[in-house]
Each structure stands twice: as C-alpha cells, then as structure tokens.
Amino acid sequence: MNDIQTRVWSKLKYKSPKPWLEELDRLEKEVVPRVVRTRPRLLDNRANWARQAGIFTYGMEKLTSKRISFAMNDVEDSEVDLVALFAEDEIINFVPVQLKEWVPENIDQKHSLDKIYIKLREYALQSELTVAIYVCRDVKLKIDEVRLHGTQFSGVWIFGACSEDKKKWFLMGDVQKKEPKYFEFDYPIAS
C-alpha cells in the first residue's frame, strides 16, 4: 500500500459497524416502510452496498475480536468499494475491500458463484485487496465446494443471511485456502 493511498484512506469518515447497523435497523423499521410505499426509487444501490459493508465488517469484528471500522470509498471506477480500519499493536491497518453480490434469482437466475470467480480472476494478483461476496439468494453452500483457486487476494470471504428472518448471518473464508472457516453471528438489532 503506498503513502498516497494511506493518506486518502485516512481522511475517509469511518463508522463502527454495530451502532451503525443498529441505527439502520431502527430506521428501516420506522421510515423505510413509508418510503418504499411512496417513493421506492429512493432506495439505491449505494445504500445497499453500505449496508453490506456494515454487515461484512461487523461479522469480521465478531470473528476476529478486533474493533473494526469501515468507510465507503467514493472514488469512481475503483476496485475498492470500502476500506476497513483496525489497530493492531498501535499500528493502524487499512484493508481495501471489493464487494461482490450473488444476486437473487428474480434478478438473474443464471448468476452463479463461478461467474463471480471468473470475473475475480481478471485481477486476481492484487495481494492487498480483500473480496467480500454477499450471497443474496437462498442456497446451500458446502464449504468444500466454494474454494477459489489461482488467486492471491488478501482474502476472499462469502457472507449472507442464514436465517429467513435475517437475524442470523454467516461468514465463510478465506475461500482461497484449503480449509476455509465458517462462522455465524447475530445481526445487531436496535434496542
């Protein structure tokens, strides 16, 4: 990572994922039903990506027991969608992350994890980049069948809801490794 990137990323506005997701949960319960009924186009992809970023970083925070913050990268045409930030031994670490989405069947029935993997291989030697793939469909993933070979990303993680009510989520990764981990966590609910 070069000094210019570090300077740019250090100026981003970082959020702690848990309180941010709790506030989003509160807003979704109070405001979104009214907005969706009256103006459904207000819910854009950028807001959806920010939610995915929050869920991914919250899951990583629970998995690693490290305090992780995230900021969305507003640079157009960048491979980096968000930057995660954590401190370790008094050193600030920036983790560039690219979000991918395995879209629902009603959007693209033929979309597959393999198609996402093929696209990832186009720039697979970016050893500083972490990839987070959001599963937005009802599928059964087998840990020994989701491995991604021939890439050198910093990490490739798959995440999504593992309960119908979306209160329970999972993280699986690094799927480049021989034995990826599987971890479940609860979505933070506003109190």
PECOR-V573486 format. One record per pair of residues at least 4 apart in sequence whose ideal C-beta (glycine too) atoms are under 7 Angstrom apart, sorted by the first residue. I is the first residue (numbers start at 1). GAP is how many residues later the second one is. D is the distance in Angstrom with one decimal. If there is no record, write none. Layout:
I;GAP;D  I;GAP;D
//
This chain:
1;4;5.4  1;5;6.0  1;93;6.6  1;127;5.7  3;4;6.3  4;4;6.5  5;4;6.0  6;4;6.1  6;88;6.3  7;4;7.0  9;74;4.8  9;85;4.8  12;59;3.6  12;71;6.1  13;58;5.7  14;55;3.8  14;56;6.4  14;57;4.6  14;71;5.4  15;5;4.4  15;54;6.1  15;55;6.2  15;56;7.0  16;4;6.3  16;53;5.5  17;4;5.8  17;37;4.6  17;40;4.5  17;41;3.7  17;44;6.2  17;51;6.9  17;53;6.2  18;4;6.3  18;40;5.9  18;170;4.9  19;4;6.3  20;4;6.4  20;34;5.3  21;4;6.2  21;33;4.9  21;34;6.9  21;37;5.9  21;166;6.9  21;167;4.9  22;4;6.6  22;166;4.9  22;167;6.9  22;168;4.6  23;4;6.3  23;167;6.9  24;4;6.1  24;27;6.3  24;30;7.0  25;4;6.5  25;164;5.7  25;165;4.4  26;4;6.3  26;164;3.8  27;4;5.0  27;5;6.6  28;4;4.5  31;4;5.9  32;4;5.8  33;4;6.6  34;4;6.3  35;4;5.7  35;7;5.6  36;4;5.2  36;7;6.8  43;4;6.1  45;4;6.1  46;4;6.5  47;4;6.6  48;4;6.5  49;4;6.2  49;32;6.2  49;50;5.8  50;4;6.5  50;22;5.6  51;4;6.5  52;4;6.2  52;47;5.6  52;82;4.8  53;4;6.2  53;17;5.2  53;19;6.3  53;29;4.3  53;46;6.6  54;4;6.0  54;16;6.7  55;4;6.3  55;104;6.7  55;114;6.3  56;4;6.4  56;76;4.5  56;103;5.6  57;4;6.2  57;11;5.0  57;13;4.3  57;27;5.3  58;4;6.5  58;130;6.7  59;4;6.2  59;100;5.8  59;110;6.1  59;112;4.5  59;126;5.3  60;4;5.8  60;8;5.7  60;111;6.9  61;5;6.4  61;6;6.7  61;7;4.4  62;123;4.4  63;108;5.9  63;120;4.9  66;20;4.9  67;19;6.3  68;16;5.4  68;17;6.9  68;18;4.7  69;16;4.7  70;12;5.3  70;13;6.9  70;14;5.1  71;11;6.6  71;12;5.3  72;10;5.3  73;5;5.7  73;7;4.7  73;8;5.9  73;9;6.0  73;10;5.9  79;19;5.3  79;44;6.7  79;50;6.3  80;16;4.1  80;17;6.9  80;18;6.4  81;16;6.3  81;17;5.4  81;18;4.4  82;15;4.9  82;17;6.8  83;11;5.5  83;12;6.8  83;13;5.7  83;14;7.0  84;11;4.2  84;13;5.9  85;7;6.7  85;9;5.9  86;7;5.4  87;4;6.7  87;5;5.5  88;5;5.9  95;35;5.6  96;32;6.2  96;33;5.4  96;34;6.9  97;33;4.7  97;35;5.5  98;31;6.0  98;33;5.2  99;33;5.4  99;35;6.6  100;16;5.2  100;31;6.3  100;33;4.6  101;33;4.7  101;35;5.7  102;9;6.3  102;11;6.1  102;14;6.3  102;31;6.2  102;32;6.9  102;33;4.9  102;34;6.1  102;35;6.1  103;4;4.4  103;5;5.2  103;8;5.2  103;33;5.9  104;32;5.3  104;33;5.0  105;4;5.0  105;32;5.6  111;4;6.0  113;4;6.3  113;33;6.5  114;4;6.5  115;4;6.8  116;4;6.3  116;17;6.0  117;4;6.6  117;31;5.4  120;4;6.0  120;11;6.2  120;31;6.3  121;29;6.5  121;30;6.4  124;26;6.5  124;27;3.8  124;28;6.4  124;29;6.9  125;27;5.2  126;27;6.3  127;25;5.1  127;26;6.9  127;27;6.1  128;26;5.7  129;24;5.4  129;25;6.0  130;23;6.4  130;24;4.7  130;25;4.6  131;22;5.4  131;25;4.6  132;25;5.1  132;27;6.4  133;25;4.8  134;25;6.1  134;26;6.0  135;4;6.5  135;23;6.1  135;24;7.0  135;25;3.3  136;24;6.7  141;5;5.5  141;17;6.9  141;31;6.7  143;29;6.4  143;37;6.0  143;39;5.7  146;12;6.2  146;26;6.5  146;29;5.2  147;28;5.4  147;33;6.9  148;8;5.3  148;27;4.9  148;28;5.3  151;5;6.8  151;25;5.7  153;23;6.6  155;18;5.9  155;19;4.4  156;17;6.0  156;18;5.8  156;19;4.9  156;20;5.3  157;14;5.8  157;15;6.8  157;16;3.4  157;17;6.6  158;14;4.6  158;15;6.3  158;17;6.2  159;10;6.5  159;11;6.4  159;12;4.9  160;9;6.8  160;10;6.4  161;5;4.3  161;8;5.6  162;6;5.2  162;7;6.3  162;8;4.5  162;22;6.3  163;4;5.6  163;5;3.9  166;21;6.3  167;19;6.2  167;20;5.3  168;16;6.0  168;18;6.1  169;15;6.9  169;16;5.6  169;18;5.8  170;12;6.6  170;13;6.7  170;14;5.1  171;12;4.7  172;8;5.7  172;10;5.1  173;7;5.3  173;8;6.6  174;6;5.8  175;5;4.9
//
